[in-house]
Amino acid sequence: MTFFRQSWYPKGAAAIISIILVGAAVLTITVSANLIGIQETQNAFVGEKYEEAAAAADGCVEWALQKLKNSSQYGGNETLTIGNGACQIGAVTKNGQQRTFSVSSTVNTFSVRENIDLSKVNPDIRFNSWQRVSP
């Protein structure tokens, strides 16, 4: 008479447990990869919107420089729509040939501010500084 030692687990239980563990590992890896992809997409969106705001601010500066070149009496205080955003040109401060003004631009919730300091406007524009600062 042969006695078989009966296991506590039914036949195939080890295979089922292995499949469940491998499935859990694959699910964990898949979820992690998706979360990383979502984070990368969000970072790209933020960078894109910041660059749009910076481009709009640069466009406003160029607009103001052209206005200053055309008229020494240009005073600023304009709002322009450029692309997906809006930008504001602040008041132009005059001191002899020197001019200073600031520009701020917003696209969605992303803002950029630039301060411009010119030593002279005509016949050529000469910059003391053109700085992008925190809004």
C-alpha positions as CSV (number, residue, x, y, z in Angstrom):
1,M,0.0,0.0,0.0
2,T,1.4,3.4,-1.1
3,F,0.6,6.4,0.9
4,F,0.9,9.8,-0.8
5,R,1.6,12.7,1.3
6,Q,-1.1,15.1,0.6
7,S,-0.1,18.8,0.4
8,W,-1.9,21.5,2.1
9,Y,-2.3,23.3,-1.3
10,P,-4.4,21.8,-4.0
11,K,-2.7,20.9,-7.3
12,G,-1.8,24.0,-9.3
13,A,-2.0,26.4,-6.3
14,A,1.7,27.2,-6.7
15,A,1.2,28.1,-10.3
16,I,-1.7,30.4,-9.5
17,I,0.2,32.2,-6.8
18,S,3.1,32.6,-9.2
19,I,0.8,34.1,-11.9
20,I,-0.8,36.4,-9.3
21,L,2.7,37.7,-8.1
22,V,4.0,38.2,-11.7
23,G,0.8,40.0,-12.6
24,A,1.1,42.3,-9.6
25,A,4.7,43.1,-10.5
26,V,3.7,43.8,-14.1
27,L,0.8,46.0,-13.0
28,T,3.1,47.9,-10.6
29,I,5.6,48.5,-13.4
30,T,2.9,49.6,-15.8
31,V,1.3,52.0,-13.3
32,S,4.7,53.5,-12.5
33,A,5.6,54.0,-16.2
34,N,2.2,55.7,-16.8
35,L,2.7,58.0,-13.8
36,I,6.2,59.0,-15.1
37,G,4.7,59.7,-18.5
38,I,2.0,61.9,-17.0
39,Q,4.6,63.9,-15.1
40,E,6.7,64.4,-18.2
41,T,3.6,65.6,-20.1
42,Q,2.8,68.1,-17.4
43,N,6.4,69.3,-17.3
44,A,6.3,69.8,-21.1
45,F,3.1,71.7,-20.8
46,V,4.5,74.0,-18.1
47,G,7.6,74.7,-20.2
48,E,5.6,75.3,-23.3
49,K,3.3,77.8,-21.6
50,Y,6.2,79.6,-20.0
51,E,7.9,79.9,-23.4
52,E,4.7,81.3,-24.9
53,A,4.5,83.9,-22.1
54,A,8.2,84.8,-22.7
55,A,7.7,85.1,-26.4
56,A,4.7,87.4,-25.9
57,A,6.7,89.6,-23.5
58,D,9.5,89.8,-26.0
59,G,7.0,90.8,-28.7
60,C,5.6,93.5,-26.5
61,V,9.1,94.8,-25.9
62,E,9.7,94.9,-29.6
63,W,6.4,96.7,-30.1
64,A,7.3,99.3,-27.5
65,L,10.8,99.8,-29.0
66,Q,9.3,100.4,-32.4
67,K,6.8,102.9,-30.9
68,L,9.7,104.7,-29.1
69,K,11.7,104.8,-32.3
70,N,8.8,106.4,-34.1
71,S,7.8,108.9,-31.4
72,S,9.9,110.2,-28.6
73,Q,6.6,111.0,-26.8
74,Y,5.5,107.4,-26.6
75,G,4.3,106.8,-23.0
76,G,3.6,103.1,-22.9
77,N,0.6,102.0,-20.8
78,E,-0.8,99.6,-23.5
79,T,-2.2,96.1,-23.4
80,L,-1.7,93.9,-26.4
81,T,-2.9,90.4,-27.3
82,I,-0.1,88.2,-28.8
83,G,-0.8,84.6,-29.6
84,N,-2.6,82.9,-26.7
85,G,-1.7,85.6,-24.1
86,A,-1.9,89.2,-23.2
87,C,0.9,91.6,-22.3
88,Q,1.0,95.0,-20.7
89,I,3.5,97.6,-21.5
90,G,4.1,99.8,-18.4
91,A,4.6,103.5,-18.4
92,V,7.8,104.7,-20.1
93,T,9.9,106.8,-17.8
94,K,12.0,109.5,-19.5
95,N,15.2,111.1,-18.3
96,G,16.8,113.0,-21.2
97,Q,17.6,110.3,-23.8
98,Q,17.2,107.5,-21.3
99,R,14.0,105.5,-21.2
100,T,12.9,102.7,-18.9
101,F,9.8,100.6,-18.9
102,S,8.6,97.2,-18.0
103,V,6.5,94.6,-19.8
104,S,4.5,91.7,-18.3
105,S,2.9,88.9,-20.1
106,T,0.5,86.1,-19.1
107,V,-0.4,82.9,-20.9
108,N,-2.9,80.8,-18.9
109,T,-1.5,81.2,-15.4
110,F,2.1,81.6,-16.5
111,S,3.6,85.1,-16.2
112,V,6.8,86.7,-17.4
113,R,8.0,90.2,-16.6
114,E,10.8,92.1,-18.3
115,N,12.5,95.4,-17.4
116,I,14.0,97.4,-20.1
117,D,16.5,100.3,-19.6
118,L,17.6,102.2,-22.7
119,S,20.5,104.8,-22.7
120,K,19.2,106.2,-26.0
121,V,16.6,105.6,-28.6
122,N,17.6,107.7,-31.7
123,P,19.2,107.3,-34.1
124,D,20.0,103.8,-32.7
125,I,18.6,102.0,-29.7
126,R,21.2,101.4,-27.0
127,F,20.4,99.1,-24.1
128,N,21.7,99.5,-20.6
129,S,19.8,96.3,-19.7
130,W,17.0,94.0,-20.7
131,Q,16.2,91.7,-17.8
132,R,13.6,89.0,-17.3
133,V,12.6,89.1,-13.7
134,S,10.2,87.1,-11.5
135,P,6.7,88.4,-11.8
